[in-house]
């Protein structure tokens, strides 16, 4: 009950911003389900060795993000690789509401690359019956390691909330994703939008937009966030053809604590469609791409000839 009250409160709080800017695209829902039922299902997911309160807060706070991500997979079939699957909110949506054959991968900082399992508890839809599922995953670092999968193994790769954590070389990771994707396979990428409305108002106010240092180490913080235009440019450089991209708020929007909302519509008219907190992008892998070079707008201090 408390989860539902918090969820409803956050929705009401955001209505004023949504009246001024299109920050809340229609939430996709599985056939026959309403939003409240889906919310109860998603927020019931628990990794058994994770703090219960942290899991509950995360599921409530980012519920819309998980559902938007799932929505970009509707109508797709075949083999799916979900990178950074833990804590498995999106995973459970994929397993329950798609026909995809899902393979999971995580990185927890261990030096060993191996297959592992984690136990995940959840409650069945409607009946609320408690269930436990053992989820197998490969443990490896997407930025440093060769993915432990064959060329062209997957029809779909989900790369959600990872690119902003990378330290050195997003191009390398996108090339590994491209390698394991089938020709014309699909990439679904989500990441925080550095140009979101909250950050616009923070900068107007003179506040900092950078992510704090994290107790989870350098991979625990956002090391480089992107705009919609940057992601489109980067993916095209790496041989992907974007087919869908939108931004959306996922949790409570704090923009009006920094600047009066009513003063912004005229200033931001040209950007009103890319002010959401998160970017959701779908792209198709093509035969093209710069396989040995990197874009100069994203990299620096590389030897001559390595940047374009």
C-alpha positions in Angstrom: 0.0 0.0 0.0 2.8 2.4 0.9 4.5 1.8 -2.5 1.2 2.7 -4.3 0.8 5.9 -2.3 4.4 7.0 -3.1 3.9 6.1 -6.7 0.6 8.1 -7.0 2.2 11.1 -5.1 5.1 11.3 -7.6 2.7 11.2 -10.5 0.7 14.1 -9.1 3.8 16.2 -8.3 5.0 16.1 -11.9 1.7 17.1 -13.6 2.7 20.8 -13.7 6.0 20.1 -15.6 4.2 17.8 -17.9 1.7 20.5 -18.8 4.6 22.7 -20.0 6.9 20.1 -21.6 6.2 16.6 -23.1 8.2 14.7 -20.4 5.9 11.7 -19.9 5.3 9.7 -23.1 2.5 7.1 -22.8 3.7 4.2 -20.7 3.6 0.9 -22.7 1.8 -1.9 -21.0 1.5 -5.6 -21.7 -1.9 -6.6 -23.1 -4.5 -7.0 -20.4 -2.6 -5.3 -17.6 -3.0 -1.9 -16.0 -0.2 0.2 -14.7 -0.9 -0.5 -11.0 -0.8 -4.3 -11.5 2.5 -4.0 -13.4 3.9 -1.7 -10.7 3.1 -4.2 -8.0 4.8 -6.9 -10.1 8.0 -4.9 -10.8 8.4 -3.7 -7.2 8.0 -7.2 -5.9 11.3 -8.3 -7.5 14.1 -8.9 -5.0 17.7 -10.1 -5.4 18.0 -12.3 -2.3 21.4 -11.0 -1.2 20.6 -7.4 -1.8 19.2 -5.0 0.9 15.4 -5.2 0.8 14.8 -1.5 1.4 17.3 -0.6 -1.4 15.6 -2.9 -3.8 12.1 -1.6 -2.9 13.2 2.0 -3.3 15.0 1.3 -6.6 12.0 -0.5 -8.1 9.6 2.3 -7.1 11.9 5.1 -8.1 12.7 3.8 -11.6 9.6 1.8 -12.4 8.8 3.8 -15.5 12.3 3.4 -16.9 12.1 -0.4 -16.7 8.7 -0.3 -18.5 9.9 2.1 -21.2 12.9 -0.2 -21.8 10.7 -3.3 -22.0 8.4 -1.4 -24.4 11.2 -1.0 -26.9 11.5 -4.8 -27.2 7.8 -5.4 -28.1 7.4 -7.3 -31.3 11.0 -8.6 -31.3 11.9 -12.3 -31.1 14.9 -14.5 -31.0 18.0 -14.4 -28.7 18.5 -11.4 -26.4 21.5 -10.4 -24.5 20.9 -8.1 -21.5 24.1 -6.4 -20.3 24.1 -5.3 -16.7 21.0 -7.2 -15.9 21.2 -7.0 -12.1 18.9 -6.1 -10.2 16.7 -7.8 -12.8 13.6 -5.6 -12.9 13.8 -5.3 -16.7 14.9 -9.0 -16.9 11.6 -10.1 -15.2 9.6 -8.0 -17.6 11.4 -9.6 -20.6 10.9 -13.1 -19.2 7.2 -12.6 -18.4 6.0 -10.4 -21.3 8.2 -11.3 -24.4 9.0 -14.4 -26.3 12.7 -13.6 -26.2 15.3 -16.2 -25.2 17.2 -14.0 -22.6 20.9 -14.3 -21.8 22.2 -12.2 -18.9 25.6 -10.5 -18.1 26.8 -8.6 -15.1 30.0 -7.1 -13.7 30.6 -6.7 -10.0 34.3 -5.9 -10.0 35.6 -9.5 -9.4 38.7 -10.5 -11.2 37.3 -13.8 -12.4 35.2 -14.1 -15.6 32.8 -17.0 -15.1 29.2 -18.1 -15.1 27.3 -17.3 -11.9 23.8 -17.4 -10.6 21.7 -15.2 -8.4 18.4 -16.0 -6.7 15.5 -13.6 -7.4 12.2 -13.5 -5.5 9.1 -12.0 -7.0 5.3 -12.3 -6.7 3.1 -13.6 -9.5 0.8 -11.2 -11.2 -2.8 -11.1 -9.9 -2.4 -14.0 -7.5 0.5 -12.5 -5.6 2.0 -16.0 -5.1 5.7 -15.8 -4.0 8.2 -17.3 -6.5 11.9 -17.7 -6.6 14.0 -18.0 -9.8 17.7 -18.8 -10.2 19.1 -16.5 -12.9 22.4 -17.5 -14.6 24.7 -14.8 -15.9 28.2 -14.4 -17.3 30.5 -12.2 -15.2 32.8 -9.9 -17.2 33.8 -6.3 -17.8 32.2 -5.0 -21.0 34.8 -2.2 -21.3 37.9 -4.4 -20.9 37.0 -7.9 -21.9 36.0 -9.6 -25.1 32.4 -10.7 -24.7 32.2 -14.4 -24.1 29.8 -14.9 -27.0 30.1 -16.0 -30.7 29.9 -13.5 -33.6 26.3 -12.9 -34.6 24.8 -14.8 -31.7 22.0 -12.4 -30.7 19.0 -10.8 -32.4 18.8 -8.1 -29.7 21.2 -6.6 -27.2 19.9 -4.4 -24.3 22.5 -1.9 -23.2 20.7 -0.1 -20.4 22.2 2.4 -18.0 25.8 1.4 -18.7 27.3 3.7 -21.3 27.3 6.6 -18.7 29.5 4.5 -16.4 32.2 3.7 -18.9 35.7 5.1 -18.0 37.7 4.9 -21.3 36.3 3.6 -24.5 32.6 3.4 -25.4 33.5 2.8 -29.0 35.1 -0.5 -28.0 32.0 -1.6 -26.2 29.7 -0.7 -29.1 32.0 -2.7 -31.4 31.7 -5.8 -29.2 28.0 -5.4 -29.2 28.0 -5.1 -32.9 30.1 -8.2 -33.2 27.7 -10.4 -31.2 24.6 -9.0 -32.9 23.3 -10.7 -36.1 23.2 -8.6 -39.3 20.4 -6.2 -38.9 20.1 -7.1 -35.2 18.7 -4.6 -32.8 20.4 -2.5 -30.1 18.3 -1.0 -27.3 20.2 1.6 -25.4 19.1 3.7 -22.4 21.0 6.3 -20.5 20.5 9.5 -18.4 20.0 12.6 -20.6 22.6 15.2 -19.7 20.5 17.9 -21.3 17.4 17.1 -19.2 15.2 19.8 -17.9 16.5 19.5 -14.3 20.1 20.1 -15.6 19.0 23.1 -17.6 17.6 24.7 -14.5 20.6 23.7 -12.4 22.9 25.5 -14.8 20.7 28.6 -14.9 20.9 28.7 -11.1 24.6 28.1 -11.1 24.4 24.6 -9.6 26.6 21.7 -10.6 25.3 18.9 -12.8 28.1 16.3 -12.3 27.5 13.0 -10.6 28.9 12.7 -7.0 31.8 10.3 -6.3 30.5 6.9 -5.4 31.1 4.5 -2.6 30.9 1.7 -5.2 34.1 3.1 -6.9 34.7 4.6 -10.3 32.1 2.5 -12.0 29.5 3.5 -9.4 29.3 7.0 -10.7 28.2 8.5 -14.1 31.5 9.3 -15.8 30.1 10.7 -19.0 26.4 11.4 -19.8 25.1 12.1 -23.3 22.6 14.1 -25.3 20.2 12.6 -27.8 22.2 14.1 -30.7 25.5 12.8 -29.4 24.1 9.2 -29.1 22.7 9.4 -32.6 26.0 10.6 -33.9 28.1 8.0 -32.0 25.9 5.1 -33.1 25.9 6.2 -36.7 29.7 6.4 -36.5 29.8 2.8 -35.2 27.6 1.5 -37.9 24.2 1.5 -36.3 21.0 3.0 -37.8 18.8 4.6 -35.1 15.1 3.9 -35.7 13.5 5.3 -32.6 14.6 7.7 -29.9 12.7 9.6 -27.2 13.3 11.1 -23.8 11.1 10.6 -20.7 11.0 11.5 -17.1 11.1 8.4 -14.8 11.0 9.8 -11.3 10.2 13.0 -9.5 11.4 16.1 -11.5 13.1 18.7 -9.3 13.5 21.4 -12.0 11.2 23.9 -10.4 13.3 23.9 -7.2 16.0 25.7 -9.3 14.1 27.9 -11.6 10.5 29.0 -12.3 9.0 26.7 -14.8 6.6 29.2 -16.4 9.7 31.2 -17.6 11.1 28.4 -19.6 8.8 27.3 -22.5 9.8 30.2 -24.8 13.5 29.7 -24.0 13.3 26.0 -24.7 10.8 25.7 -27.5 13.3 24.3 -29.9 14.2 21.5 -27.4 10.9 20.7 -25.8 11.0 17.1 -27.1 14.4 16.1 -25.6 14.2 17.4 -22.0 13.3 14.1 -20.3 15.5 12.6 -17.6 16.4 9.5 -19.7 17.1 8.7 -23.3 15.6 5.6 -24.9 17.0 4.7 -28.2 16.6 1.7 -30.6 19.0 1.1 -33.5 19.7 -1.5 -36.2 23.2 -2.9 -36.7 24.4 -2.2 -40.3 27.6 -3.3 -42.2 29.1 0.1 -41.8 31.3 1.8 -39.2 34.8 3.1 -38.5 36.4 -0.1 -37.2 39.8 1.4 -36.3 39.2 5.0 -35.5 37.2 7.1 -33.0 35.2 10.3 -33.2 37.2 13.4 -32.3 34.3 15.1 -30.6 34.2 12.4 -27.9 37.9 11.5 -27.6 41.2 13.5 -27.2 44.9 12.9 -26.7 45.0 9.9 -29.1 47.8 9.4 -31.7 47.4 11.1 -35.0 45.2 9.1 -37.4 43.3 7.4 -34.7 40.6 10.1 -34.4 38.1 11.2 -37.1 
